[in-house]
Amino acid sequence: MSQETSLTLTVDTELQNDFLAEAKAADRGPSDIIEEFMREFVARQKEARAYEDFVRLKVEKARQSLAAGRFRSNDEVEADFAARRNAPRGA
């Protein structure tokens, strides 16, 4: 079982009152809702960081390929795909 701790927040009074009213209307405890928000935030942040790492790695690999002379011009790529689009299907 995980340990629990408390968190003190300072929020706008109107926001707090609205939040507590909505939590009550949803028959949920405020702590449960805030914990859910926190879990969702952590998951989104981890996903965003993983994507940024993925993009950074792709860019680094592309730079290494470019520096090593392993690349094709845009015109070459476009010509290759134009030929593929124009080729008979199933051939």
Secondary structure, DSSP 8 states (H G I E B T S, - for coil): ------------HHHHHHHHHHHHHTT--HHHHHHHHHHHHHHHHHHHHHHHHHHHHHHHHHHHHHHTT----HHHHHHHHHHHHHS-TT-
